[in-house]
Amino acid sequence: MSDEPTYKLIYFNARGRAEHIRYIFAYTGIEYTDERIPEEFWPEYKDCKREESIFTFIVQLSAMPYKKLPVLEIDGKPVAQSNAVARYLARKYDLMGKDEWDAMICDELVDTLGDLKQDICYYRMEENPEKKEARKNQLLNETIPFYLTKFDQIIGKNKGYIIPTTVRFFIQI
């Protein structure tokens, strides 16, 4: 019998906020269940309104601590927040470098990429055409060049790597 926990990843049938978790499972070869909820059913799952089986939806709702996805169930215990899950898995399977410094640098980069991703999402979700154009211009002329310059400096300093050791923590943008 294996001491390995059982994992079930619950997310939409999309890459989105769960893909870097899937990458970690693929890289490590750890088995998991990849449960994908059709996006059109999400409001009904989240609010427990579908009528086919109320029991199914109570179970689903209990697995969603904050009514948000993704959720990773670890031996049946639900954990939310994709980066918290990814960090847990990366630490558990030695993917965050050789020491605490490397792990902190991983965290810094993940959070920085999250900031950039959030700026991109604000642009994509903007409905006002004038504001959308302004956001696009800011992204293309300020935000993205700023981050790319910083990342280029880091890579140059680390001889071609974003982190100079054996870090394999997957980050997604």
BALOBA-1460 file (C-alpha; in Angstrom, 3 decimals):
// residues 173
<rec num="1" residu="m" x="0.000" y="0.000" z="0.000"/>
<rec num="2" residu="s" x="1.343" y="3.409" z="-0.963"/>
<rec num="3" residu="d" x="1.835" y="6.237" z="1.500"/>
<rec num="4" residu="e" x="1.118" y="8.647" z="-1.350"/>
<rec num="5" residu="p" x="-2.002" y="10.758" z="-0.777"/>
<rec num="6" residu="t" x="-4.891" y="10.597" z="-3.203"/>
<rec num="7" residu="y" x="-5.429" y="13.749" z="-5.210"/>
<rec num="8" residu="k" x="-8.473" y="15.055" z="-7.039"/>
<rec num="9" residu="l" x="-8.194" y="18.327" z="-8.940"/>
<rec num="10" residu="i" x="-11.546" y="20.028" z="-9.574"/>
<rec num="11" residu="y" x="-11.667" y="22.733" z="-12.222"/>
<rec num="12" residu="f" x="-13.370" y="23.732" z="-15.431"/>
<rec num="13" residu="n" x="-12.688" y="21.978" z="-18.710"/>
<rec num="14" residu="a" x="-9.993" y="24.567" z="-19.422"/>
<rec num="15" residu="r" x="-6.353" y="25.299" z="-18.635"/>
<rec num="16" residu="g" x="-6.783" y="28.537" z="-16.684"/>
<rec num="17" residu="r" x="-5.760" y="28.556" z="-13.032"/>
<rec num="18" residu="a" x="-5.283" y="24.794" z="-12.793"/>
<rec num="19" residu="e" x="-2.855" y="24.096" z="-15.609"/>
<rec num="20" residu="h" x="0.320" y="24.677" z="-13.622"/>
<rec num="21" residu="i" x="-0.997" y="22.175" z="-11.066"/>
<rec num="22" residu="r" x="-1.545" y="19.650" z="-13.866"/>
<rec num="23" residu="y" x="2.023" y="20.335" z="-15.070"/>
<rec num="24" residu="i" x="3.368" y="19.489" z="-11.625"/>
<rec num="25" residu="f" x="1.444" y="16.210" z="-11.579"/>
<rec num="26" residu="a" x="2.650" y="15.374" z="-15.092"/>
<rec num="27" residu="y" x="6.273" y="16.246" z="-14.307"/>
<rec num="28" residu="t" x="6.344" y="14.221" z="-11.089"/>
<rec num="29" residu="g" x="4.313" y="11.318" z="-12.462"/>
<rec num="30" residu="i" x="1.964" y="11.508" z="-9.485"/>
<rec num="31" residu="e" x="-1.466" y="10.042" z="-10.204"/>
<rec num="32" residu="y" x="-4.504" y="12.215" z="-9.663"/>
<rec num="33" residu="t" x="-8.125" y="12.524" z="-10.740"/>
<rec num="34" residu="d" x="-8.728" y="15.465" z="-13.059"/>
<rec num="35" residu="e" x="-12.407" y="16.315" z="-12.529"/>
<rec num="36" residu="r" x="-13.579" y="18.907" z="-15.022"/>
<rec num="37" residu="i" x="-16.840" y="20.785" z="-14.545"/>
<rec num="38" residu="p" x="-18.443" y="22.242" z="-17.678"/>
<rec num="39" residu="e" x="-18.310" y="26.035" z="-17.292"/>
<rec num="40" residu="e" x="-21.961" y="26.453" z="-18.187"/>
<rec num="41" residu="f" x="-22.899" y="24.400" z="-15.099"/>
<rec num="42" residu="w" x="-20.647" y="26.322" z="-12.692"/>
<rec num="43" residu="p" x="-23.241" y="28.837" z="-11.401"/>
<rec num="44" residu="e" x="-25.587" y="25.957" z="-10.645"/>
<rec num="45" residu="y" x="-22.873" y="23.877" z="-8.943"/>
<rec num="46" residu="k" x="-21.634" y="26.832" z="-6.931"/>
<rec num="47" residu="d" x="-25.099" y="27.801" z="-5.744"/>
<rec num="48" residu="c" x="-26.359" y="24.215" z="-5.444"/>
<rec num="49" residu="k" x="-29.335" y="24.770" z="-7.761"/>
<rec num="50" residu="r" x="-29.259" y="21.803" z="-10.117"/>
<rec num="51" residu="e" x="-32.079" y="19.391" z="-9.387"/>
<rec num="52" residu="e" x="-30.871" y="16.047" z="-10.801"/>
<rec num="53" residu="s" x="-29.231" y="15.040" z="-7.542"/>
<rec num="54" residu="i" x="-29.157" y="17.387" z="-4.587"/>
<rec num="55" residu="f" x="-26.766" y="15.005" z="-2.817"/>
<rec num="56" residu="t" x="-24.213" y="15.362" z="-5.618"/>
<rec num="57" residu="f" x="-24.336" y="19.119" z="-5.354"/>
<rec num="58" residu="i" x="-24.051" y="19.180" z="-1.574"/>
<rec num="59" residu="v" x="-20.932" y="17.041" z="-1.920"/>
<rec num="60" residu="q" x="-19.613" y="19.322" z="-4.676"/>
<rec num="61" residu="l" x="-20.309" y="22.453" z="-2.635"/>
<rec num="62" residu="s" x="-18.539" y="21.051" z="0.420"/>
<rec num="63" residu="a" x="-15.464" y="20.538" z="-1.761"/>
<rec num="64" residu="m" x="-15.393" y="24.234" z="-2.640"/>
<rec num="65" residu="p" x="-14.423" y="26.133" z="0.501"/>
<rec num="66" residu="y" x="-14.719" y="29.571" z="-1.112"/>
<rec num="67" residu="k" x="-17.097" y="28.738" z="-3.981"/>
<rec num="68" residu="k" x="-14.163" y="29.164" z="-6.349"/>
<rec num="69" residu="l" x="-12.109" y="26.839" z="-8.470"/>
<rec num="70" residu="p" x="-9.685" y="25.198" z="-8.701"/>
<rec num="71" residu="v" x="-9.807" y="22.997" z="-5.640"/>
<rec num="72" residu="l" x="-7.449" y="20.135" z="-4.906"/>
<rec num="73" residu="e" x="-8.771" y="17.403" z="-2.655"/>
<rec num="74" residu="i" x="-5.938" y="15.743" z="-0.749"/>
<rec num="75" residu="d" x="-7.202" y="12.503" z="0.779"/>
<rec num="76" residu="g" x="-10.693" y="13.995" z="0.548"/>
<rec num="77" residu="k" x="-9.785" y="17.298" z="2.220"/>
<rec num="78" residu="p" x="-10.409" y="20.313" z="-0.042"/>
<rec num="79" residu="v" x="-7.824" y="23.047" z="-0.483"/>
<rec num="80" residu="a" x="-8.494" y="26.150" z="-2.563"/>
<rec num="81" residu="q" x="-6.273" y="28.750" z="-4.254"/>
<rec num="82" residu="s" x="-4.227" y="27.517" z="-7.183"/>
<rec num="83" residu="n" x="-0.883" y="28.997" z="-6.154"/>
<rec num="84" residu="a" x="-1.204" y="27.673" z="-2.597"/>
<rec num="85" residu="v" x="-1.860" y="24.222" z="-4.056"/>
<rec num="86" residu="a" x="1.034" y="24.529" z="-6.515"/>
<rec num="87" residu="r" x="3.401" y="25.670" z="-3.766"/>
<rec num="88" residu="y" x="2.356" y="22.766" z="-1.558"/>
<rec num="89" residu="l" x="2.988" y="20.255" z="-4.347"/>
<rec num="90" residu="a" x="6.257" y="21.922" z="-5.362"/>
<rec num="91" residu="r" x="7.551" y="21.732" z="-1.780"/>
<rec num="92" residu="k" x="6.311" y="18.182" z="-1.291"/>
<rec num="93" residu="y" x="8.001" y="16.923" z="-4.460"/>
<rec num="94" residu="d" x="11.226" y="18.977" z="-4.171"/>
<rec num="95" residu="l" x="10.556" y="21.334" z="-7.063"/>
<rec num="96" residu="m" x="11.415" y="24.624" z="-5.351"/>
<rec num="97" residu="g" x="15.205" y="24.576" z="-5.365"/>
<rec num="98" residu="k" x="17.908" y="23.668" z="-2.931"/>
<rec num="99" residu="d" x="17.048" y="25.929" z="0.014"/>
<rec num="100" residu="e" x="14.641" y="28.476" z="1.493"/>
<rec num="101" residu="w" x="16.191" y="31.289" z="-0.568"/>
<rec num="102" residu="d" x="15.331" y="29.478" z="-3.816"/>
<rec num="103" residu="a" x="11.819" y="28.828" z="-2.521"/>
<rec num="104" residu="m" x="11.380" y="32.505" z="-1.688"/>
<rec num="105" residu="i" x="12.592" y="33.527" z="-5.166"/>
<rec num="106" residu="c" x="10.053" y="31.084" z="-6.654"/>
<rec num="107" residu="d" x="7.312" y="32.661" z="-4.558"/>
<rec num="108" residu="e" x="8.419" y="36.143" z="-5.609"/>
<rec num="109" residu="l" x="8.314" y="35.232" z="-9.298"/>
<rec num="110" residu="v" x="4.968" y="33.455" z="-9.046"/>
<rec num="111" residu="d" x="3.416" y="36.449" z="-7.306"/>
<rec num="112" residu="t" x="5.003" y="38.866" z="-9.793"/>
<rec num="113" residu="l" x="3.637" y="36.888" z="-12.723"/>
<rec num="114" residu="g" x="0.273" y="36.905" z="-10.959"/>
<rec num="115" residu="d" x="0.393" y="40.701" z="-10.905"/>
<rec num="116" residu="l" x="1.117" y="40.786" z="-14.629"/>
<rec num="117" residu="k" x="-1.620" y="38.259" z="-15.335"/>
<rec num="118" residu="q" x="-4.088" y="40.353" z="-13.336"/>
<rec num="119" residu="d" x="-3.249" y="43.435" z="-15.411"/>
<rec num="120" residu="i" x="-3.822" y="41.419" z="-18.589"/>
<rec num="121" residu="c" x="-7.152" y="40.134" z="-17.224"/>
<rec num="122" residu="y" x="-8.295" y="43.678" z="-16.435"/>
<rec num="123" residu="y" x="-7.643" y="44.564" z="-20.058"/>
<rec num="124" residu="r" x="-9.455" y="41.494" z="-21.392"/>
<rec num="125" residu="m" x="-12.498" y="42.066" z="-19.173"/>
<rec num="126" residu="e" x="-12.851" y="45.790" z="-19.843"/>
<rec num="127" residu="e" x="-16.101" y="46.425" z="-21.723"/>
<rec num="128" residu="n" x="-15.781" y="50.159" z="-22.358"/>
<rec num="129" residu="p" x="-13.948" y="50.459" z="-25.732"/>
<rec num="130" residu="e" x="-12.098" y="53.658" z="-24.785"/>
<rec num="131" residu="k" x="-10.947" y="52.311" z="-21.431"/>
<rec num="132" residu="k" x="-10.015" y="49.012" z="-23.079"/>
<rec num="133" residu="e" x="-7.831" y="50.830" z="-25.616"/>
<rec num="134" residu="a" x="-6.175" y="52.813" z="-22.805"/>
<rec num="135" residu="r" x="-5.496" y="49.598" z="-20.853"/>
<rec num="136" residu="k" x="-4.083" y="47.973" z="-23.987"/>
<rec num="137" residu="n" x="-1.735" y="50.891" z="-24.592"/>
<rec num="138" residu="q" x="-0.582" y="50.855" z="-20.980"/>
<rec num="139" residu="l" x="0.043" y="47.107" z="-21.160"/>
<rec num="140" residu="l" x="1.954" y="47.257" z="-24.429"/>
<rec num="141" residu="n" x="3.928" y="50.421" z="-23.718"/>
<rec num="142" residu="e" x="4.548" y="50.265" z="-19.967"/>
<rec num="143" residu="t" x="3.512" y="47.177" z="-18.025"/>
<rec num="144" residu="i" x="4.746" y="44.339" z="-20.238"/>
<rec num="145" residu="p" x="8.047" y="46.057" z="-21.178"/>
<rec num="146" residu="f" x="8.689" y="46.747" z="-17.474"/>
<rec num="147" residu="y" x="8.258" y="43.092" z="-16.498"/>
<rec num="148" residu="l" x="10.127" y="41.719" z="-19.514"/>
<rec num="149" residu="t" x="13.060" y="44.028" z="-18.794"/>
<rec num="150" residu="k" x="13.154" y="42.846" z="-15.178"/>
<rec num="151" residu="f" x="12.966" y="39.178" z="-16.192"/>
<rec num="152" residu="d" x="15.664" y="39.696" z="-18.826"/>
<rec num="153" residu="q" x="17.935" y="41.244" z="-16.179"/>
<rec num="154" residu="i" x="17.359" y="38.296" z="-13.850"/>
<rec num="155" residu="i" x="18.027" y="35.771" z="-16.615"/>
<rec num="156" residu="g" x="21.199" y="37.621" z="-17.620"/>
<rec num="157" residu="k" x="22.429" y="37.659" z="-14.025"/>
<rec num="158" residu="n" x="21.694" y="33.945" z="-13.626"/>
<rec num="159" residu="k" x="23.414" y="32.808" z="-16.839"/>
<rec num="160" residu="g" x="20.259" y="32.066" z="-18.795"/>
<rec num="161" residu="y" x="18.007" y="30.920" z="-15.973"/>
<rec num="162" residu="i" x="15.304" y="32.709" z="-14.042"/>
<rec num="163" residu="i" x="16.615" y="30.966" z="-10.887"/>
<rec num="164" residu="p" x="20.218" y="29.718" z="-10.783"/>
<rec num="165" residu="t" x="19.601" y="26.300" z="-9.209"/>
<rec num="166" residu="t" x="17.542" y="23.180" z="-9.792"/>
<rec num="167" residu="v" x="14.143" y="24.777" z="-9.401"/>
<rec num="168" residu="r" x="11.366" y="23.068" z="-11.296"/>
<rec num="169" residu="f" x="8.346" y="24.837" z="-9.848"/>
<rec num="170" residu="f" x="5.928" y="25.501" z="-12.670"/>
<rec num="171" residu="i" x="4.579" y="28.989" z="-13.029"/>
<rec num="172" residu="q" x="1.939" y="29.948" z="-15.483"/>
<rec num="173" residu="i" x="0.936" y="33.183" z="-17.060"/>
